[in-house]
């Protein structure tokens, strides 16, 4: 008897386009992380100016590919 994996990955209620725009325009301030409820890393991004831009670029790529997760572990997809 095979056991089937019935857990379906949930989609976040946060808006994908809003996330991309927040990251693009205000990513160095960590605003996109505050938007999804990741307060701790948002503060770190704010204090380091988005990891001197590197962290912001990485987050933008992760968001654009649909792999960024909110604070509850749900992916933010279009």
Phi and psi restraints in degrees (range 20) as a CNS / XPLOR table:
assign (resid 1 and name C) (resid 2 and name N)
       (resid 2 and name CA) (resid 2 and name C) 1.0 -91.6 20.0 2
assign (resid 2 and name N) (resid 2 and name CA)
       (resid 2 and name C) (resid 3 and name N) 1.0 143.9 20.0 2
assign (resid 2 and name C) (resid 3 and name N)
       (resid 3 and name CA) (resid 3 and name C) 1.0 -99.5 20.0 2
assign (resid 3 and name N) (resid 3 and name CA)
       (resid 3 and name C) (resid 4 and name N) 1.0 123.6 20.0 2
assign (resid 3 and name C) (resid 4 and name N)
       (resid 4 and name CA) (resid 4 and name C) 1.0 -93.1 20.0 2
assign (resid 4 and name N) (resid 4 and name CA)
       (resid 4 and name C) (resid 5 and name N) 1.0 142.8 20.0 2
assign (resid 4 and name C) (resid 5 and name N)
       (resid 5 and name CA) (resid 5 and name C) 1.0 -84.5 20.0 2
assign (resid 5 and name N) (resid 5 and name CA)
       (resid 5 and name C) (resid 6 and name N) 1.0 106.5 20.0 2
assign (resid 5 and name C) (resid 6 and name N)
       (resid 6 and name CA) (resid 6 and name C) 1.0 -99.3 20.0 2
assign (resid 6 and name N) (resid 6 and name CA)
       (resid 6 and name C) (resid 7 and name N) 1.0 2.6 20.0 2
assign (resid 6 and name C) (resid 7 and name N)
       (resid 7 and name CA) (resid 7 and name C) 1.0 -77.5 20.0 2
assign (resid 7 and name N) (resid 7 and name CA)
       (resid 7 and name C) (resid 8 and name N) 1.0 119.7 20.0 2
assign (resid 7 and name C) (resid 8 and name N)
       (resid 8 and name CA) (resid 8 and name C) 1.0 -99.4 20.0 2
assign (resid 8 and name N) (resid 8 and name CA)
       (resid 8 and name C) (resid 9 and name N) 1.0 136.2 20.0 2
assign (resid 8 and name C) (resid 9 and name N)
       (resid 9 and name CA) (resid 9 and name C) 1.0 -68.6 20.0 2
assign (resid 9 and name N) (resid 9 and name CA)
       (resid 9 and name C) (resid 10 and name N) 1.0 129.4 20.0 2
assign (resid 9 and name C) (resid 10 and name N)
       (resid 10 and name CA) (resid 10 and name C) 1.0 -86.1 20.0 2
assign (resid 10 and name N) (resid 10 and name CA)
       (resid 10 and name C) (resid 11 and name N) 1.0 149.1 20.0 2
assign (resid 10 and name C) (resid 11 and name N)
       (resid 11 and name CA) (resid 11 and name C) 1.0 -98.2 20.0 2
assign (resid 11 and name N) (resid 11 and name CA)
       (resid 11 and name C) (resid 12 and name N) 1.0 139.5 20.0 2
assign (resid 11 and name C) (resid 12 and name N)
       (resid 12 and name CA) (resid 12 and name C) 1.0 -69.7 20.0 2
assign (resid 12 and name N) (resid 12 and name CA)
       (resid 12 and name C) (resid 13 and name N) 1.0 154.9 20.0 2
assign (resid 12 and name C) (resid 13 and name N)
       (resid 13 and name CA) (resid 13 and name C) 1.0 -85.0 20.0 2
assign (resid 13 and name N) (resid 13 and name CA)
       (resid 13 and name C) (resid 14 and name N) 1.0 -2.0 20.0 2
assign (resid 13 and name C) (resid 14 and name N)
       (resid 14 and name CA) (resid 14 and name C) 1.0 -77.5 20.0 2
assign (resid 14 and name N) (resid 14 and name CA)
       (resid 14 and name C) (resid 15 and name N) 1.0 145.7 20.0 2
assign (resid 14 and name C) (resid 15 and name N)
       (resid 15 and name CA) (resid 15 and name C) 1.0 -79.4 20.0 2
assign (resid 15 and name N) (resid 15 and name CA)
       (resid 15 and name C) (resid 16 and name N) 1.0 129.8 20.0 2
assign (resid 15 and name C) (resid 16 and name N)
       (resid 16 and name CA) (resid 16 and name C) 1.0 -64.0 20.0 2
assign (resid 16 and name N) (resid 16 and name CA)
       (resid 16 and name C) (resid 17 and name N) 1.0 -46.9 20.0 2
assign (resid 16 and name C) (resid 17 and name N)
       (resid 17 and name CA) (resid 17 and name C) 1.0 -65.6 20.0 2
assign (resid 17 and name N) (resid 17 and name CA)
       (resid 17 and name C) (resid 18 and name N) 1.0 -41.2 20.0 2
assign (resid 17 and name C) (resid 18 and name N)
       (resid 18 and name CA) (resid 18 and name C) 1.0 -61.1 20.0 2
assign (resid 18 and name N) (resid 18 and name CA)
       (resid 18 and name C) (resid 19 and name N) 1.0 -40.3 20.0 2
assign (resid 18 and name C) (resid 19 and name N)
       (resid 19 and name CA) (resid 19 and name C) 1.0 -61.4 20.0 2
assign (resid 19 and name N) (resid 19 and name CA)
       (resid 19 and name C) (resid 20 and name N) 1.0 -47.2 20.0 2
assign (resid 19 and name C) (resid 20 and name N)
       (resid 20 and name CA) (resid 20 and name C) 1.0 -60.7 20.0 2
assign (resid 20 and name N) (resid 20 and name CA)
       (resid 20 and name C) (resid 21 and name N) 1.0 -44.5 20.0 2
assign (resid 20 and name C) (resid 21 and name N)
       (resid 21 and name CA) (resid 21 and name C) 1.0 -67.0 20.0 2
assign (resid 21 and name N) (resid 21 and name CA)
       (resid 21 and name C) (resid 22 and name N) 1.0 -41.5 20.0 2
assign (resid 21 and name C) (resid 22 and name N)
       (resid 22 and name CA) (resid 22 and name C) 1.0 -62.8 20.0 2
assign (resid 22 and name N) (resid 22 and name CA)
       (resid 22 and name C) (resid 23 and name N) 1.0 -42.0 20.0 2
assign (resid 22 and name C) (resid 23 and name N)
       (resid 23 and name CA) (resid 23 and name C) 1.0 -67.0 20.0 2
assign (resid 23 and name N) (resid 23 and name CA)
       (resid 23 and name C) (resid 24 and name N) 1.0 -40.9 20.0 2
assign (resid 23 and name C) (resid 24 and name N)
       (resid 24 and name CA) (resid 24 and name C) 1.0 -66.7 20.0 2
assign (resid 24 and name N) (resid 24 and name CA)
       (resid 24 and name C) (resid 25 and name N) 1.0 -47.3 20.0 2
assign (resid 24 and name C) (resid 25 and name N)
       (resid 25 and name CA) (resid 25 and name C) 1.0 -89.3 20.0 2
assign (resid 25 and name N) (resid 25 and name CA)
       (resid 25 and name C) (resid 26 and name N) 1.0 -33.6 20.0 2
assign (resid 25 and name C) (resid 26 and name N)
       (resid 26 and name CA) (resid 26 and name C) 1.0 -126.1 20.0 2
assign (resid 26 and name N) (resid 26 and name CA)
       (resid 26 and name C) (resid 27 and name N) 1.0 20.4 20.0 2
assign (resid 26 and name C) (resid 27 and name N)
       (resid 27 and name CA) (resid 27 and name C) 1.0 -61.8 20.0 2
assign (resid 27 and name N) (resid 27 and name CA)
       (resid 27 and name C) (resid 28 and name N) 1.0 -35.5 20.0 2
assign (resid 27 and name C) (resid 28 and name N)
       (resid 28 and name CA) (resid 28 and name C) 1.0 -68.4 20.0 2
assign (resid 28 and name N) (resid 28 and name CA)
       (resid 28 and name C) (resid 29 and name N) 1.0 -15.4 20.0 2
assign (resid 28 and name C) (resid 29 and name N)
       (resid 29 and name CA) (resid 29 and name C) 1.0 -97.7 20.0 2
assign (resid 29 and name N) (resid 29 and name CA)
       (resid 29 and name C) (resid 30 and name N) 1.0 -2.3 20.0 2
assign (resid 29 and name C) (resid 30 and name N)
       (resid 30 and name CA) (resid 30 and name C) 1.0 75.7 20.0 2
assign (resid 30 and name N) (resid 30 and name CA)
       (resid 30 and name C) (resid 31 and name N) 1.0 16.1 20.0 2
assign (resid 30 and name C) (resid 31 and name N)
       (resid 31 and name CA) (resid 31 and name C) 1.0 -60.8 20.0 2
assign (resid 31 and name N) (resid 31 and name CA)
       (resid 31 and name C) (resid 32 and name N) 1.0 -37.0 20.0 2
assign (resid 31 and name C) (resid 32 and name N)
       (resid 32 and name CA) (resid 32 and name C) 1.0 -64.0 20.0 2
assign (resid 32 and name N) (resid 32 and name CA)
       (resid 32 and name C) (resid 33 and name N) 1.0 -30.9 20.0 2
assign (resid 32 and name C) (resid 33 and name N)
       (resid 33 and name CA) (resid 33 and name C) 1.0 -75.3 20.0 2
assign (resid 33 and name N) (resid 33 and name CA)
       (resid 33 and name C) (resid 34 and name N) 1.0 -36.0 20.0 2
assign (resid 33 and name C) (resid 34 and name N)
       (resid 34 and name CA) (resid 34 and name C) 1.0 -63.0 20.0 2
assign (resid 34 and name N) (resid 34 and name CA)
       (resid 34 and name C) (resid 35 and name N) 1.0 -37.7 20.0 2
assign (resid 34 and name C) (resid 35 and name N)
       (resid 35 and name CA) (resid 35 and name C) 1.0 -59.3 20.0 2
assign (resid 35 and name N) (resid 35 and name CA)
       (resid 35 and name C) (resid 36 and name N) 1.0 -37.8 20.0 2
assign (resid 35 and name C) (resid 36 and name N)
       (resid 36 and name CA) (resid 36 and name C) 1.0 -94.0 20.0 2
assign (resid 36 and name N) (resid 36 and name CA)
       (resid 36 and name C) (resid 37 and name N) 1.0 2.4 20.0 2
assign (resid 36 and name C) (resid 37 and name N)
       (resid 37 and name CA) (resid 37 and name C) 1.0 93.9 20.0 2
assign (resid 37 and name N) (resid 37 and name CA)
       (resid 37 and name C) (resid 38 and name N) 1.0 9.2 20.0 2
assign (resid 37 and name C) (resid 38 and name N)
       (resid 38 and name CA) (resid 38 and name C) 1.0 -92.0 20.0 2
assign (resid 38 and name N) (resid 38 and name CA)
       (resid 38 and name C) (resid 39 and name N) 1.0 76.1 20.0 2
assign (resid 38 and name C) (resid 39 and name N)
       (resid 39 and name CA) (resid 39 and name C) 1.0 -66.6 20.0 2
assign (resid 39 and name N) (resid 39 and name CA)
       (resid 39 and name C) (resid 40 and name N) 1.0 -44.2 20.0 2
assign (resid 39 and name C) (resid 40 and name N)
       (resid 40 and name CA) (resid 40 and name C) 1.0 -59.0 20.0 2
assign (resid 40 and name N) (resid 40 and name CA)
       (resid 40 and name C) (resid 41 and name N) 1.0 -50.7 20.0 2
assign (resid 40 and name C) (resid 41 and name N)
       (resid 41 and name CA) (resid 41 and name C) 1.0 -73.4 20.0 2
assign (resid 41 and name N) (resid 41 and name CA)
       (resid 41 and name C) (resid 42 and name N) 1.0 -25.2 20.0 2
assign (resid 41 and name C) (resid 42 and name N)
       (resid 42 and name CA) (resid 42 and name C) 1.0 -63.6 20.0 2
assign (resid 42 and name N) (resid 42 and name CA)
       (resid 42 and name C) (resid 43 and name N) 1.0 -42.7 20.0 2
assign (resid 42 and name C) (resid 43 and name N)
       (resid 43 and name CA) (resid 43 and name C) 1.0 -65.4 20.0 2
assign (resid 43 and name N) (resid 43 and name CA)
       (resid 43 and name C) (resid 44 and name N) 1.0 -41.7 20.0 2
assign (resid 43 and name C) (resid 44 and name N)
       (resid 44 and name CA) (resid 44 and name C) 1.0 -60.8 20.0 2
assign (resid 44 and name N) (resid 44 and name CA)
       (resid 44 and name C) (resid 45 and name N) 1.0 -41.7 20.0 2
assign (resid 44 and name C) (resid 45 and name N)
       (resid 45 and name CA) (resid 45 and name C) 1.0 -65.5 20.0 2
assign (resid 45 and name N) (resid 45 and name CA)
       (resid 45 and name C) (resid 46 and name N) 1.0 -38.5 20.0 2
assign (resid 45 and name C) (resid 46 and name N)
       (resid 46 and name CA) (resid 46 and name C) 1.0 -62.2 20.0 2
assign (resid 46 and name N) (resid 46 and name CA)
       (resid 46 and name C) (resid 47 and name N) 1.0 -42.7 20.0 2
assign (resid 46 and name C) (resid 47 and name N)
       (resid 47 and name CA) (resid 47 and name C) 1.0 -74.0 20.0 2
assign (resid 47 and name N) (resid 47 and name CA)
       (resid 47 and name C) (resid 48 and name N) 1.0 -26.5 20.0 2
assign (resid 47 and name C) (resid 48 and name N)
       (resid 48 and name CA) (resid 48 and name C) 1.0 -107.6 20.0 2
assign (resid 48 and name N) (resid 48 and name CA)
       (resid 48 and name C) (resid 49 and name N) 1.0 10.0 20.0 2
assign (resid 48 and name C) (resid 49 and name N)
       (resid 49 and name CA) (resid 49 and name C) 1.0 54.1 20.0 2
assign (resid 49 and name N) (resid 49 and name CA)
       (resid 49 and name C) (resid 50 and name N) 1.0 49.1 20.0 2
assign (resid 49 and name C) (resid 50 and name N)
       (resid 50 and name CA) (resid 50 and name C) 1.0 69.9 20.0 2
assign (resid 50 and name N) (resid 50 and name CA)
       (resid 50 and name C) (resid 51 and name N) 1.0 36.0 20.0 2
assign (resid 50 and name C) (resid 51 and name N)
       (resid 51 and name CA) (resid 51 and name C) 1.0 62.3 20.0 2
assign (resid 51 and name N) (resid 51 and name CA)
       (resid 51 and name C) (resid 52 and name N) 1.0 39.4 20.0 2
assign (resid 51 and name C) (resid 52 and name N)
       (resid 52 and name CA) (resid 52 and name C) 1.0 57.9 20.0 2
assign (resid 52 and name N) (resid 52 and name CA)
       (resid 52 and name C) (resid 53 and name N) 1.0 33.1 20.0 2
assign (resid 52 and name C) (resid 53 and name N)
       (resid 53 and name CA) (resid 53 and name C) 1.0 94.0 20.0 2
assign (resid 53 and name N) (resid 53 and name CA)
       (resid 53 and name C) (resid 54 and name N) 1.0 -24.4 20.0 2
assign (resid 53 and name C) (resid 54 and name N)
       (resid 54 and name CA) (resid 54 and name C) 1.0 -68.9 20.0 2
assign (resid 54 and name N) (resid 54 and name CA)
       (resid 54 and name C) (resid 55 and name N) 1.0 -46.4 20.0 2
assign (resid 54 and name C) (resid 55 and name N)
       (resid 55 and name CA) (resid 55 and name C) 1.0 -61.7 20.0 2
assign (resid 55 and name N) (resid 55 and name CA)
       (resid 55 and name C) (resid 56 and name N) 1.0 -38.2 20.0 2
assign (resid 55 and name C) (resid 56 and name N)
       (resid 56 and name CA) (resid 56 and name C) 1.0 -63.7 20.0 2
assign (resid 56 and name N) (resid 56 and name CA)
       (resid 56 and name C) (resid 57 and name N) 1.0 -43.9 20.0 2
assign (resid 56 and name C) (resid 57 and name N)
       (resid 57 and name CA) (resid 57 and name C) 1.0 -63.5 20.0 2
assign (resid 57 and name N) (resid 57 and name CA)
       (resid 57 and name C) (resid 58 and name N) 1.0 -43.1 20.0 2
assign (resid 57 and name C) (resid 58 and name N)
       (resid 58 and name CA) (resid 58 and name C) 1.0 -62.8 20.0 2
assign (resid 58 and name N) (resid 58 and name CA)
       (resid 58 and name C) (resid 59 and name N) 1.0 -45.7 20.0 2
assign (resid 58 and name C) (resid 59 and name N)
       (resid 59 and name CA) (resid 59 and name C) 1.0 -60.8 20.0 2
assign (resid 59 and name N) (resid 59 and name CA)
       (resid 59 and name C) (resid 60 and name N) 1.0 -41.4 20.0 2
assign (resid 59 and name C) (resid 60 and name N)
       (resid 60 and name CA) (resid 60 and name C) 1.0 -60.4 20.0 2
assign (resid 60 and name N) (resid 60 and name CA)
       (resid 60 and name C) (resid 61 and name N) 1.0 -42.8 20.0 2
assign (resid 60 and name C) (resid 61 and name N)
       (resid 61 and name CA) (resid 61 and name C) 1.0 -65.6 20.0 2
assign (resid 61 and name N) (resid 61 and name CA)
       (resid 61 and name C) (resid 62 and name N) 1.0 -42.6 20.0 2
assign (resid 61 and name C) (resid 62 and name N)
       (resid 62 and name CA) (resid 62 and name C) 1.0 -64.0 20.0 2
assign (resid 62 and name N) (resid 62 and name CA)
       (resid 62 and name C) (resid 63 and name N) 1.0 -40.9 20.0 2
assign (resid 62 and name C) (resid 63 and name N)
       (resid 63 and name CA) (resid 63 and name C) 1.0 -65.1 20.0 2
assign (resid 63 and name N) (resid 63 and name CA)
       (resid 63 and name C) (resid 64 and name N) 1.0 -46.8 20.0 2
assign (resid 63 and name C) (resid 64 and name N)
       (resid 64 and name CA) (resid 64 and name C) 1.0 -61.9 20.0 2
assign (resid 64 and name N) (resid 64 and name CA)
       (resid 64 and name C) (resid 65 and name N) 1.0 -32.0 20.0 2
assign (resid 64 and name C) (resid 65 and name N)
       (resid 65 and name CA) (resid 65 and name C) 1.0 -85.4 20.0 2
assign (resid 65 and name N) (resid 65 and name CA)
       (resid 65 and name C) (resid 66 and name N) 1.0 -3.3 20.0 2
assign (resid 65 and name C) (resid 66 and name N)
       (resid 66 and name CA) (resid 66 and name C) 1.0 80.9 20.0 2
assign (resid 66 and name N) (resid 66 and name CA)
       (resid 66 and name C) (resid 67 and name N) 1.0 22.3 20.0 2
assign (resid 66 and name C) (resid 67 and name N)
       (resid 67 and name CA) (resid 67 and name C) 1.0 -109.3 20.0 2
assign (resid 67 and name N) (resid 67 and name CA)
       (resid 67 and name C) (resid 68 and name N) 1.0 3.0 20.0 2
assign (resid 67 and name C) (resid 68 and name N)
       (resid 68 and name CA) (resid 68 and name C) 1.0 -78.0 20.0 2
assign (resid 68 and name N) (resid 68 and name CA)
       (resid 68 and name C) (resid 69 and name N) 1.0 137.9 20.0 2
assign (resid 68 and name C) (resid 69 and name N)
       (resid 69 and name CA) (resid 69 and name C) 1.0 -115.4 20.0 2
assign (resid 69 and name N) (resid 69 and name CA)
       (resid 69 and name C) (resid 70 and name N) 1.0 148.2 20.0 2
assign (resid 69 and name C) (resid 70 and name N)
       (resid 70 and name CA) (resid 70 and name C) 1.0 -80.7 20.0 2
assign (resid 70 and name N) (resid 70 and name CA)
       (resid 70 and name C) (resid 71 and name N) 1.0 -174.6 20.0 2
assign (resid 70 and name C) (resid 71 and name N)
       (resid 71 and name CA) (resid 71 and name C) 1.0 -68.6 20.0 2
assign (resid 71 and name N) (resid 71 and name CA)
       (resid 71 and name C) (resid 72 and name N) 1.0 -11.9 20.0 2
assign (resid 71 and name C) (resid 72 and name N)
       (resid 72 and name CA) (resid 72 and name C) 1.0 -102.5 20.0 2
assign (resid 72 and name N) (resid 72 and name CA)
       (resid 72 and name C) (resid 73 and name N) 1.0 7.5 20.0 2
assign (resid 72 and name C) (resid 73 and name N)
       (resid 73 and name CA) (resid 73 and name C) 1.0 83.4 20.0 2
assign (resid 73 and name N) (resid 73 and name CA)
       (resid 73 and name C) (resid 74 and name N) 1.0 10.7 20.0 2
assign (resid 73 and name C) (resid 74 and name N)
       (resid 74 and name CA) (resid 74 and name C) 1.0 -93.3 20.0 2
assign (resid 74 and name N) (resid 74 and name CA)
       (resid 74 and name C) (resid 75 and name N) 1.0 136.8 20.0 2
assign (resid 74 and name C) (resid 75 and name N)
       (resid 75 and name CA) (resid 75 and name C) 1.0 -73.6 20.0 2
assign (resid 75 and name N) (resid 75 and name CA)
       (resid 75 and name C) (resid 76 and name N) 1.0 145.3 20.0 2
assign (resid 75 and name C) (resid 76 and name N)
       (resid 76 and name CA) (resid 76 and name C) 1.0 -100.5 20.0 2
assign (resid 76 and name N) (resid 76 and name CA)
       (resid 76 and name C) (resid 77 and name N) 1.0 107.9 20.0 2
assign (resid 76 and name C) (resid 77 and name N)
       (resid 77 and name CA) (resid 77 and name C) 1.0 -124.1 20.0 2
assign (resid 77 and name N) (resid 77 and name CA)
       (resid 77 and name C) (resid 78 and name N) 1.0 159.4 20.0 2
